[in-house]
Amino acid sequence: MASLSTDTITLTGAEIIVETLKNLGVDTIFGYPGGIVLSIYDELFKQNDIKHYLVRHEQSAVHAAEGYARVSGKCGVVLVTSGPGAANTVSGIANAYLDGYPVVVLTGQVFSSLIGKDAFQEVDIVDITKSCTKAAYQVRDVNELQPTLIKAFSTALSSKQGPVVVDLVKDIFTQNAEYNPDETFTLRKIIPTGDIKRVLNELCTAERPVIVAGGGVVTSDAAKELTEFAKLLDIPVVNTMMGLGTYPFNDENYAGMIGIFGDMSANKTVRESDLVFSVGARFNDRVTCCFNNDELSCKFIQLDINEKEISRIIPAHLAIVGDAKEILKDLVCEFKSGVYSFDRILRSRWINNVRDYVAKNQKPQKQSNMMCSFEVIQQIYEYCKSFNPVVATEVGQHQIWTAKNYKFSAPRKFITSGGSGTMGFGLPAAIGACIAANREPVICISGDGSFQMNFHELATCVDYNLPVKIFVLNNGYLGMVRQLQQKFCGGRYSQTKISNPDFIKLARSYGIFALRVSKVSEINPALEKAFNTDGPVIIDFVVEPEEVV
């Protein structure tokens, strides 16, 4: 935090909150009002610099703020009331924490004299969220309000990004304090640690190195540097699901997505490599389950902005702590010094092997004469590739079909819940993404189960006429659970066959244009209508019920 001026003015706490947010560059808030926070809402009403978007559920507010953060690179902001309003944000906060995106959640709290007395709508949100936030603060002194808000934004955006909760007791909204309009923050600098030269030496001497690029490449905006480095050293690249779009999918060095639902080519490339260079990837259990216990650690170099991630999952024999963009720049610069070289014949042979792995990837197969989900995703991609919209997904089979069949060509275009796997994430995240993308059309790909988690946010789309195009892959099941029951429970489908509303009638009840598609030949005409219709659209794709991803 840096103070640029000693000029101060006296404001109420509610005024300080709004003025501080404006001074920090906030132009968008997602929220839901309640009695405790009415003073803040009253101040928002009096100004025009910050636009508040009213969602229909507090969980959705956090998902929308995260979608906004993922596309814009800025910090998402949420405002909710106390008690159940605050508690409803927890799933969204956990999602942002596990995937590493910056969100500041402002929660109302009861009068300080009532805290701990089970007052009406009192919830200890600070203790509840300590395990899934970078920090959680409670402000009881109005004089601490401005510095705490500034600290919250600095914390959310520095190092590995993530959510911060600021709990605001009702007393401070009407109390007066000095406000400094020139007080702002600077991001905490990460001092790089690690031996750049040794990393380069190992990558150059390795016969079969591979780069695993994760979500950290997205948040550090390091896709350009990653591509330059990989091409310079002629190293194949695989992505985690959170890293999709950070490397050109059609480049000869690209081997696909790693992990339990990843591409055979990507997993085989990592398995056959003699050196793994992890760039901003957490290597959680969805990846490590694909490899033997000692298959990665004996050849693992880790680059991560968060020193706590180093060797947390896989022991790294060599580690660098720092921002991926800056470290990759340093690696490129060091390599170009002319001191380093690698055997280009061996490296070319390795790349050719990787291309063979890619060529042998299993293509999805139709299981019946019904339209299949992968066919829908492939045609959506072909239709949209010329204008490259942001694609958000819910969680389930449709999410994996999207990751495997939609060819993402740029970072911040694929918005999905990775670490938490939160059903109900996709629609509100698409709303936030649409706002961040200057109201350009955004796609939300959903399953019929996930869609019903937060479909009330259709009202938000209508209220603000947001061009969110919602494509529901409707198979009548909780498909991923059904698939697991098929594999592990002998096909005993307990509680996975679900009833659905008529999605066309549901859409029309909100005043939204909707179509139903059940044949492949109908996909493109439906997409044409969807993208030539202003505002939100729903397409109900009726697909094979027991398709396996």
Backbone torsions as a table, in degrees:
resi	resn	phi	psi	omega
1	MET	NA	133.5	-178.1
2	ALA	-128.7	132.9	176.9
3	SER	-99.7	120.9	-176.5
4	LEU	-96.9	-8.1	-175.4
5	SER	-156.9	153.3	175.4
6	THR	-99.5	3.1	178.8
7	ASP	-73.3	121.1	-179.9
8	THR	-128.5	159.3	174.7
9	ILE	-131.5	162.4	-180.0
10	THR	-102.0	126.6	-178.9
11	LEU	-135.8	163.2	170.4
12	THR	-75.3	164.6	179.2
13	GLY	-59.3	-41.8	179.2
14	ALA	-62.0	-40.7	177.6
15	GLU	-65.7	-39.6	179.6
16	ILE	-61.6	-40.9	179.7
17	ILE	-59.2	-50.1	-176.6
18	VAL	-67.9	-43.1	-179.4
19	GLU	-66.9	-37.4	177.9
20	THR	-65.2	-43.3	178.5
21	LEU	-60.9	-44.0	178.4
22	LYS	-61.4	-43.2	-178.8
23	ASN	-65.6	-26.2	178.4
24	LEU	-86.4	3.3	175.9
25	GLY	89.8	11.8	-179.6
26	VAL	-74.1	128.1	175.5
27	ASP	-122.8	-3.5	-175.2
28	THR	-141.8	132.0	174.3
29	ILE	-130.9	138.8	173.9
30	PHE	-109.9	131.4	-176.5
31	GLY	-168.5	-175.2	-179.4
32	TYR	-149.6	120.9	-173.3
33	PRO	-76.6	163.0	175.2
34	GLY	-161.2	170.2	-172.5
35	GLY	-55.8	-40.9	-175.0
36	ILE	-63.5	-36.8	-171.6
37	VAL	-102.1	17.4	-177.8
38	LEU	-61.2	-31.2	179.2
39	SER	-62.5	-37.8	178.3
40	ILE	-69.5	-43.6	179.2
41	TYR	-62.6	-33.0	178.0
42	ASP	-65.4	-38.7	177.9
43	GLU	-70.8	-36.1	176.0
44	LEU	-62.5	-35.7	-179.9
45	PHE	-63.0	-30.0	-173.0
46	LYS	-84.4	-2.6	-175.4
47	GLN	-130.7	168.7	-177.1
48	ASN	-125.7	1.7	-176.1
49	ASP	-80.2	-30.3	-179.8
50	ILE	-112.2	128.2	176.4
51	LYS	-100.1	128.7	177.4
52	HIS	-97.9	131.9	176.9
53	TYR	-108.3	117.5	-180.0
54	LEU	-83.1	114.4	175.5
55	VAL	-93.3	-177.4	-178.2
56	ARG	-107.1	-1.1	178.5
57	HIS	-158.7	141.9	-175.9
58	GLU	-64.8	-32.6	175.0
59	GLN	-58.3	-42.8	179.9
60	SER	-62.7	-33.5	179.1
61	ALA	-59.5	-42.2	-179.2
62	VAL	-70.9	-42.4	177.0
63	HIS	-61.2	-40.6	178.9
64	ALA	-64.6	-41.7	178.2
65	ALA	-63.6	-37.1	177.9
66	GLU	-69.3	-41.6	175.7
67	GLY	-58.9	-40.4	176.6
68	TYR	-61.4	-45.5	-179.1
69	ALA	-65.0	-40.1	-177.4
70	ARG	-63.5	-38.4	-177.6
71	VAL	-84.2	-40.0	-174.3
72	SER	-84.5	-26.2	-172.4
73	GLY	79.7	0.8	178.6
74	LYS	-95.0	179.3	178.4
75	CYS	-88.5	127.1	174.2
76	GLY	-76.1	151.3	-177.7
77	VAL	-131.2	138.1	-178.6
78	VAL	-128.6	141.7	175.6
79	LEU	-131.7	121.1	179.5
80	VAL	-139.5	168.2	-179.9
81	THR	-87.8	-172.4	-174.6
82	SER	-81.4	-179.4	172.1
83	GLY	58.9	-121.6	-177.5
84	PRO	-63.2	-30.5	176.9
85	GLY	-61.0	-46.5	178.1
86	ALA	-67.4	-44.9	-177.1
87	ALA	-62.6	-32.7	-179.6
88	ASN	-66.9	-14.0	-179.5
89	THR	-82.5	-10.0	-166.7
90	VAL	-62.8	-42.7	179.5
91	SER	-60.8	-40.0	178.4
92	GLY	-66.9	-40.1	178.6
93	ILE	-63.1	-45.2	178.8
94	ALA	-60.9	-38.7	179.3
95	ASN	-62.5	-47.9	179.7
96	ALA	-64.2	-34.4	-179.7
97	TYR	-66.4	-47.7	-176.4
98	LEU	-69.6	-33.1	-180.0
99	ASP	-93.1	-8.4	171.0
100	GLY	76.1	53.5	177.0
101	TYR	-125.3	143.8	-170.5
102	PRO	-81.6	121.2	176.2
103	VAL	-140.3	131.6	172.0
104	VAL	-106.6	121.0	-177.4
105	VAL	-107.3	114.6	177.9
106	LEU	-95.5	119.2	-179.2
107	THR	-117.0	139.1	172.9
108	GLY	-75.6	156.0	177.8
109	GLN	-141.4	154.9	-178.2
110	VAL	-65.3	169.9	176.8
111	PHE	-52.6	143.4	-177.1
112	SER	-59.4	-30.5	179.8
113	SER	-70.1	-15.5	-178.1
114	LEU	-102.4	-7.7	-176.7
115	ILE	-62.6	132.2	-179.7
116	GLY	86.2	5.6	-177.0
117	LYS	-114.3	18.7	-179.3
118	ASP	54.6	45.0	178.7
119	ALA	-67.9	163.9	178.6
120	PHE	-57.4	126.7	179.2
121	GLN	57.9	41.3	172.4
122	GLU	-100.6	128.5	173.2
123	VAL	-138.9	136.3	178.4
124	ASP	-81.1	77.5	-174.2
125	ILE	-68.6	-25.8	179.2
126	VAL	-64.6	-49.8	179.3
127	ASP	-67.6	-37.7	-179.2
128	ILE	-59.9	-37.9	-172.2
129	THR	-101.3	5.1	-177.6
130	LYS	-58.8	-33.4	-176.0
131	SER	-82.9	-9.5	-177.2
132	CYS	-130.2	27.1	174.0
133	THR	-133.7	159.6	170.7
134	LYS	-73.3	-31.0	177.2
135	ALA	-162.2	153.0	175.4
136	ALA	-138.8	120.6	-176.2
137	TYR	-116.9	148.7	168.7
138	GLN	-120.2	128.2	-177.6
139	VAL	-104.5	115.0	177.6
140	ARG	-111.1	-15.9	-179.1
141	ASP	-111.8	120.3	-177.1
142	VAL	-59.6	-26.6	178.9
143	ASN	-70.3	-17.6	178.1
144	GLU	-94.5	0.0	-172.5
145	LEU	-66.0	-56.8	-177.8
146	GLN	-61.0	-49.5	179.3
147	PRO	-62.2	-32.1	179.1
148	THR	-69.6	-42.3	177.5
149	LEU	-61.9	-42.2	178.9
150	ILE	-64.4	-42.8	177.8
151	LYS	-62.2	-37.2	-179.4
152	ALA	-62.1	-45.0	179.7
153	PHE	-67.7	-40.8	177.9
154	SER	-61.1	-41.9	-179.8
155	THR	-67.0	-44.0	-178.2
156	ALA	-62.6	-34.3	-172.7
157	LEU	-97.3	-15.3	-176.3
158	SER	-89.4	153.9	178.2
159	SER	53.8	-140.5	173.1
160	LYS	-71.0	122.3	-174.3
161	GLN	-70.3	162.5	-179.5
162	GLY	175.7	179.5	-175.9
163	PRO	-82.5	149.8	174.6
164	VAL	-132.8	136.1	176.4
165	VAL	-103.7	133.9	172.1
166	VAL	-122.1	109.2	-178.2
167	ASP	-92.7	125.7	-170.0
168	LEU	-116.4	112.5	179.5
169	VAL	-71.4	148.8	-172.4
170	LYS	-63.7	-28.6	-177.9
171	ASP	-53.1	-42.5	-167.2
172	ILE	-73.0	-16.3	-174.5
173	PHE	-66.5	-30.9	-177.9
174	THR	-105.8	-6.3	176.9
175	GLN	-77.8	155.5	-178.3
176	ASN	-101.4	148.5	175.7
177	ALA	-156.5	164.1	176.6
178	GLU	-76.6	138.4	178.5
179	TYR	-123.4	129.7	179.0
180	ASN	-103.7	109.4	-176.2
181	PRO	-69.1	-12.1	-178.5
182	ASP	-101.1	4.1	-177.5
183	GLU	-85.5	127.0	-177.5
184	THR	-142.2	-164.3	-178.8
185	PHE	-133.4	159.2	169.0
186	THR	-119.6	142.1	179.5
187	LEU	-64.7	139.9	177.7
188	ARG	-67.5	126.1	-178.7
189	LYS	-76.5	135.9	174.5
190	ILE	-92.9	116.5	178.7
191	ILE	-79.8	115.3	-176.8
192	PRO	-61.6	138.4	173.1
193	THR	-129.8	143.9	-179.5
194	GLY	129.8	161.9	-174.0
195	ASP	-99.9	97.2	-179.5
196	ILE	-59.2	-43.4	-176.4
197	LYS	-64.9	-39.3	180.0
198	ARG	-67.7	-39.3	177.0
199	VAL	-58.6	-47.2	179.8
200	LEU	-62.9	-42.0	179.0
201	ASN	-59.2	-44.0	-178.4
202	GLU	-67.7	-40.2	179.1
203	LEU	-66.6	-33.0	-179.7
204	CYS	-77.3	-33.4	-178.4
205	THR	-85.1	-18.6	178.7
206	ALA	-66.4	143.8	177.1
207	GLU	-85.4	-32.1	-173.8
208	ARG	-136.6	63.3	179.1
209	PRO	-77.5	159.0	174.6
210	VAL	-144.2	145.2	173.9
211	ILE	-103.5	129.3	173.0
212	VAL	-106.1	111.2	-175.7
213	ALA	-103.0	123.9	-176.7
214	GLY	-113.8	-163.0	-176.3
215	GLY	-63.6	-22.8	177.6
216	GLY	-63.4	-25.0	176.0
217	VAL	-70.4	-32.6	177.5
218	VAL	-69.5	-53.0	-173.7
219	THR	-67.4	-25.0	177.8
220	SER	-94.2	2.3	-179.4
221	ASP	53.3	47.9	-173.9
222	ALA	-107.0	16.0	-176.3
223	ALA	-61.4	-42.5	179.8
224	LYS	-61.5	-45.4	-179.2
225	GLU	-67.1	-37.9	177.1
226	LEU	-60.3	-46.8	-178.4
227	THR	-63.7	-43.8	179.8
228	GLU	-61.8	-43.7	-178.1
229	PHE	-66.2	-45.4	-179.0
230	ALA	-62.7	-40.3	-179.9
231	LYS	-71.2	-36.2	-178.9
232	LEU	-63.1	-40.3	-179.3
233	LEU	-100.4	2.4	178.0
234	ASP	53.7	55.0	-178.1
235	ILE	-111.3	133.2	175.5
236	PRO	-67.2	152.9	-176.8
237	VAL	-126.9	136.5	169.1
238	VAL	-122.7	155.3	177.5
239	ASN	-112.2	148.2	157.8
240	THR	-76.6	169.2	179.3
241	MET	-60.4	-36.7	-179.1
242	MET	-72.9	-14.1	-179.3
243	GLY	-99.5	2.7	-177.3
244	LEU	-58.5	136.7	-178.8
245	GLY	97.1	-8.3	-178.1
246	THR	-85.1	-8.7	177.1
247	TYR	-138.7	139.8	-176.5
248	PRO	-57.6	121.8	-175.4
249	PHE	-65.2	-24.7	-176.6
250	ASN	-98.0	7.6	177.7
251	ASP	-77.2	145.7	-176.7
252	GLU	-65.2	-18.5	179.5
253	ASN	-86.3	-4.6	-174.9
254	TYR	-90.4	131.1	-175.2
255	ALA	-115.1	1.9	173.7
256	GLY	106.1	-163.1	-175.4
257	MET	-99.3	134.7	-178.7
258	ILE	-90.7	159.0	171.4
259	GLY	120.0	-177.7	-172.7
260	ILE	-62.3	-32.8	175.6
261	PHE	-109.3	19.9	-176.9
262	GLY	-81.9	-171.0	-180.0
263	ASP	-85.4	141.5	175.8
264	MET	-54.1	-41.0	-176.9
265	SER	-61.2	-40.3	-179.0
266	ALA	-69.2	-47.8	179.7
267	ASN	-63.4	-39.3	179.5
268	LYS	-68.1	-37.9	178.0
269	THR	-60.4	-44.7	178.5
270	VAL	-66.3	-41.0	-177.5
271	ARG	-65.7	-37.7	-177.0
272	GLU	-86.6	-8.0	-177.1
273	SER	-73.5	161.7	174.6
274	ASP	-111.3	1.9	176.1
275	LEU	-158.4	123.8	179.1
276	VAL	-108.2	121.5	176.5
277	PHE	-107.4	104.4	-178.1
278	SER	-89.2	123.5	-179.8
279	VAL	-117.9	103.7	176.7
280	GLY	64.1	34.6	180.0
281	ALA	-120.0	135.7	-176.0
282	ARG	-83.2	-21.3	-177.4
283	PHE	53.4	57.0	177.3
284	ASN	-76.5	-173.6	-172.5
285	ASP	-66.4	-19.1	177.8
286	ARG	-71.3	-15.6	175.9
287	VAL	-104.0	-49.6	-173.5
288	THR	-64.6	-23.5	179.2
289	CYS	-65.5	-13.9	-179.1
290	CYS	-86.0	-3.4	-173.5
291	PHE	-133.3	154.4	174.8
292	ASN	-66.6	158.5	-173.6
293	ASN	-54.8	-39.7	-175.7
294	ASP	-102.4	10.9	-172.6
295	GLU	-75.8	-23.7	-177.7
296	LEU	-106.9	-39.5	-170.2
297	SER	-63.5	-29.1	-177.4
298	CYS	-74.4	-7.3	-176.1
299	LYS	-144.1	42.1	-167.6
300	PHE	-116.7	118.4	169.8
301	ILE	-109.9	131.5	-173.9
302	GLN	-122.4	127.4	172.3
303	LEU	-114.7	120.9	-179.6
304	ASP	-150.5	146.9	-179.7
305	ILE	-76.6	-18.9	-177.1
306	ASN	-108.5	112.6	-177.1
307	GLU	-62.2	-22.7	178.6
308	LYS	-71.0	-18.3	177.8
309	GLU	-80.8	-19.7	-176.8
310	ILE	-64.5	123.4	176.9
311	SER	62.6	15.5	-179.4
312	ARG	-71.7	-36.3	179.1
313	ILE	-105.4	-49.6	-178.8
314	ILE	-122.3	128.2	177.1
315	PRO	-61.0	125.0	179.4
316	ALA	-98.0	129.2	178.5
317	HIS	-82.0	-11.0	177.3
318	LEU	-152.6	131.7	-174.5
319	ALA	-137.2	148.6	172.2
320	ILE	-129.4	129.3	174.5
321	VAL	-104.0	126.0	179.3
322	GLY	164.2	174.8	178.5
323	ASP	-72.2	129.8	-174.7
324	ALA	-58.1	-41.2	-178.4
325	LYS	-61.1	-48.0	-177.6
326	GLU	-69.8	-40.4	-179.9
327	ILE	-65.7	-42.3	178.7
328	LEU	-65.2	-36.1	173.7
329	LYS	-59.8	-44.9	179.7
330	ASP	-63.6	-39.7	179.0
331	LEU	-64.1	-42.2	178.2
332	VAL	-63.0	-46.4	-178.8
333	CYS	-62.2	-43.8	-179.4
334	GLU	-64.8	-41.6	179.8
335	PHE	-63.7	-37.7	-178.7
336	LYS	-72.7	-4.7	177.0
337	SER	-66.9	-15.7	175.9
338	GLY	92.2	0.7	-178.2
339	VAL	-80.3	-23.1	-169.6
340	TYR	-107.6	150.5	174.8
341	SER	-153.6	161.2	176.2
342	PHE	-140.2	161.5	-178.7
343	ASP	-75.9	103.1	-174.5
344	ARG	-68.9	-27.1	178.4
345	ILE	-69.7	-46.3	177.8
346	LEU	-63.7	-40.6	-178.4
347	ARG	-66.7	-39.1	178.2
348	SER	-65.2	-37.6	178.0
349	ARG	-63.6	-39.9	179.1
350	TRP	-65.4	-44.1	178.7
351	ILE	-62.3	-39.9	178.4
352	ASN	-63.7	-38.6	175.7
353	ASN	-61.4	-42.7	179.4
354	VAL	-62.6	-40.7	178.0
355	ARG	-63.4	-35.0	175.8
356	ASP	-64.8	-40.7	177.4
357	TYR	-60.2	-44.2	-178.9
358	VAL	-62.3	-41.7	-178.7
359	ALA	-64.5	-24.8	-177.4
360	LYS	-95.5	5.4	176.2
361	ASN	-56.8	137.5	180.0
362	GLN	-71.1	128.3	178.0
363	LYS	-83.7	143.7	177.9
364	PRO	-62.3	143.0	-176.7
365	GLN	-117.4	142.2	175.0
366	LYS	-70.3	140.4	-179.9
367	GLN	-103.7	-11.6	-179.6
368	SER	-160.6	-175.5	177.4
369	ASN	-81.2	-7.0	178.2
370	MET	-72.8	159.9	176.4
371	MET	-65.4	135.4	-178.6
372	CYS	-102.9	153.4	-176.7
373	SER	-61.7	-40.5	-177.9
374	PHE	-64.2	-31.8	177.3
375	GLU	-66.1	-38.8	178.5
376	VAL	-63.1	-48.5	-177.7
377	ILE	-63.0	-43.6	-179.4
378	GLN	-60.4	-40.6	-179.2
379	GLN	-74.3	-33.0	174.4
380	ILE	-60.9	-44.7	179.0
381	TYR	-61.1	-48.1	-178.0
382	GLU	-60.5	-37.6	-179.9
383	TYR	-70.3	-37.0	-170.0
384	CYS	-95.9	-10.3	-170.1
385	LYS	-62.8	-24.2	-178.5
386	SER	-73.3	-28.2	179.6
387	PHE	-114.7	-1.8	164.0
388	ASN	49.5	62.2	-179.8
389	PRO	-76.0	163.6	169.1
390	VAL	-68.6	138.5	178.5
391	VAL	-121.3	119.0	173.4
392	ALA	-105.6	150.7	176.0
393	THR	-129.3	156.6	163.8
394	GLU	-80.5	-158.1	-175.7
395	VAL	-123.8	132.1	179.6
396	GLY	145.5	-159.4	-178.3
397	GLN	-58.0	-41.8	-178.8
398	HIS	-58.9	-33.2	177.9
399	GLN	-62.6	-43.9	-179.2
400	ILE	-72.5	-40.0	176.2
401	TRP	-59.7	-37.6	177.9
402	THR	-66.5	-47.7	-179.2
403	ALA	-59.4	-34.2	-174.2
404	LYS	-91.9	-21.5	-172.7
405	ASN	-117.2	-14.9	175.9
406	TYR	-98.2	120.6	-171.6
407	LYS	-90.7	97.7	-177.2
408	PHE	-78.3	130.6	-172.4
409	SER	-113.3	2.8	-179.9
410	ALA	-154.7	152.7	176.3
411	PRO	-71.6	163.0	179.4
412	ARG	63.2	23.3	176.0
413	LYS	-109.3	-15.5	-178.7
414	PHE	-115.3	111.4	-175.0
415	ILE	-112.9	107.3	-176.8
416	THR	-146.6	158.9	179.7
417	SER	-90.1	110.5	-175.9
418	GLY	-95.2	-67.9	-172.8
419	GLY	-67.3	-34.9	-176.5
420	SER	-96.4	-28.9	-178.2
421	GLY	60.3	55.7	-171.3
422	THR	-91.0	107.6	171.2
423	MET	-63.3	138.8	-175.1
424	GLY	94.6	-2.3	-179.6
425	PHE	-73.0	-39.7	-163.0
426	GLY	-64.3	-47.9	-175.8
427	LEU	-65.5	-52.1	177.7
428	PRO	-63.6	-34.5	176.8
429	ALA	-63.8	-37.7	177.5
430	ALA	-65.3	-34.8	176.7
431	ILE	-62.1	-49.3	177.9
432	GLY	-62.7	-39.5	178.7
433	ALA	-63.9	-40.6	-179.8
434	CYS	-62.4	-42.4	178.6
435	ILE	-66.0	-41.8	178.3
436	ALA	-66.0	-30.1	-178.6
437	ALA	-89.6	24.9	177.5
438	ASN	58.3	37.0	175.0
439	ARG	63.7	26.5	168.4
440	GLU	-72.5	155.4	179.4
441	PRO	-58.1	135.5	176.7
442	VAL	-125.3	139.9	179.5
443	ILE	-96.0	137.1	168.2
444	CYS	-118.5	112.8	176.9
445	ILE	-96.5	125.1	-171.2
446	SER	-136.4	156.0	165.5
447	GLY	-93.0	163.4	-179.2
448	ASP	-66.1	-29.4	177.5
449	GLY	-72.4	-51.5	-179.7
450	SER	-61.6	-39.5	-176.5
451	PHE	-58.8	-34.5	-177.5
452	GLN	-75.8	-8.9	177.5
453	MET	-67.7	-41.7	-174.9
454	ASN	-138.9	31.8	-176.0
455	PHE	-68.0	-11.3	175.5
456	HIS	-61.0	-17.2	177.7
457	GLU	-72.2	-2.8	168.9
458	LEU	-56.2	-34.7	179.0
459	ALA	-62.8	-37.5	177.4
460	THR	-64.2	-43.0	177.2
461	CYS	-58.5	-42.0	-178.5
462	VAL	-70.0	-44.5	-176.9
463	ASP	-56.9	-38.5	-176.1
464	TYR	-107.7	9.3	178.9
465	ASN	48.5	52.0	-177.6
466	LEU	-86.4	131.5	-178.8
467	PRO	-80.0	60.4	175.7
468	VAL	-90.2	118.7	-178.0
469	LYS	-98.6	111.1	-171.6
470	ILE	-100.7	116.5	-178.0
471	PHE	-111.8	107.3	-176.2
472	VAL	-95.2	120.3	172.8
473	LEU	-88.0	101.7	-168.2
474	ASN	-100.3	102.6	178.9
475	ASN	-114.1	2.4	175.4
476	GLY	75.4	9.3	-179.7
477	TYR	-132.5	160.4	156.9
478	LEU	-79.0	87.3	-161.3
479	GLY	-60.3	-42.0	-178.3
480	MET	-68.0	-39.4	177.8
481	VAL	-66.4	-43.4	178.1
482	ARG	-59.4	-40.8	179.0
483	GLN	-62.0	-41.0	178.6
484	LEU	-68.7	-36.7	176.7
485	GLN	-66.8	-34.2	177.0
486	GLN	-63.5	-40.4	-175.5
487	LYS	-81.0	-40.5	-169.8
488	PHE	-110.1	-13.6	-175.6
489	CYS	-120.2	18.6	176.8
490	GLY	64.4	28.9	178.4
491	GLY	75.4	17.8	176.1
492	ARG	-85.4	98.0	-171.4
493	TYR	-87.1	79.8	-179.5
494	SER	-82.3	117.5	172.0
495	GLN	62.5	29.3	178.2
496	THR	-113.1	-16.7	173.6
497	LYS	-78.6	118.9	-172.8
498	ILE	-116.6	151.7	173.1
499	SER	-92.2	145.6	-178.9
500	ASN	-125.1	150.9	167.8
501	PRO	-70.9	167.7	170.1
502	ASP	-74.3	107.2	-173.5
503	PHE	-64.4	-26.7	177.6
504	ILE	-69.2	-47.0	178.3
505	LYS	-65.9	-37.2	177.4
506	LEU	-59.5	-47.8	-180.0
507	ALA	-59.7	-45.1	-176.5
508	ARG	-66.8	-28.6	177.5
509	SER	-66.2	-24.6	174.9
510	TYR	-92.2	-2.9	-176.9
511	GLY	80.2	26.4	-177.3
512	ILE	-104.8	136.8	175.9
513	PHE	-69.0	136.6	-176.6
514	ALA	-145.4	152.7	179.1
515	LEU	-136.8	154.7	171.7
516	ARG	-116.6	135.5	-178.1
517	VAL	-127.7	129.7	178.8
518	SER	-129.7	-1.5	179.3
519	LYS	-128.6	146.1	179.8
520	VAL	-57.6	-38.3	-178.2
521	SER	-64.4	-17.2	-178.6
522	GLU	-91.6	-8.5	-172.8
523	ILE	-64.4	-55.6	-176.1
524	ASN	-61.4	-45.3	176.4
525	PRO	-58.6	-35.9	178.5
526	ALA	-68.3	-41.5	177.3
527	LEU	-62.6	-39.8	178.1
528	GLU	-58.0	-45.6	179.6
529	LYS	-67.2	-39.0	-177.6
530	ALA	-62.2	-45.2	-175.5
531	PHE	-84.6	-5.7	174.0
532	ASN	-105.2	11.5	176.3
533	THR	-110.7	128.8	177.4
534	ASP	-66.2	149.1	174.2
535	GLY	75.9	-164.4	-176.2
536	PRO	-73.7	151.9	177.4
537	VAL	-142.1	144.7	172.1
538	ILE	-117.8	132.1	168.3
539	ILE	-117.8	123.1	179.1
540	ASP	-95.2	102.7	179.2
541	PHE	-90.3	111.9	179.7
542	VAL	-85.9	112.6	-170.9
543	VAL	-120.3	169.0	177.7
544	GLU	-49.7	123.3	-174.0
545	PRO	-66.3	-33.9	-172.0
546	GLU	-116.2	32.7	175.3
547	GLU	-65.9	142.1	-178.6
548	VAL	-114.1	133.1	-179.4
549	VAL	-88.2	NA	NA
